[in-house]
Amino acid sequence: MFRLCSNIGMHRIDKTTIAQALLNAPGWARVGISDPKPWLREDAAEELAFTILHGIDLPDPQDARQSDMPL
C-alpha cells in the first residue's frame, strides 16, 4: 500500500529543508512570485519548485562524528 513512501532511498521532507531551498532560490524568483504579470509569476513559481526539488534531491550531509552502523 505504501510502496513509494517506504523506499529506502527516499528523503524525509521537512519545513527546514524547504525553507533553506527557498532562501537559496534566485532573488528574481522570490520577488517574481508576487509580480502582477501572470507569465512572470508562473516562471517564478517553476523556478522555486525546481529549487525546492533540487534541494530535496541532495544527500543530507553527515556529521563526521557519526559512523555508519549496519542494520
Residue pairs with C-beta under 8 A, 6 or more apart in sequence:
4 10
11 56
11 57
11 60
13 56
17 55
17 56
18 52
18 55
18 56
20 55
21 51
21 52
21 54
21 55
21 56
22 30
22 48
22 51
22 52
24 51
24 55
25 47
25 48
25 51
26 47
26 51
28 44
28 47
29 43
29 44
29 47
29 48
29 51
30 44
30 48
31 44
32 40
32 41
32 43
32 44
32 47
33 41
33 44
33 45
33 48
34 41
35 41
35 44
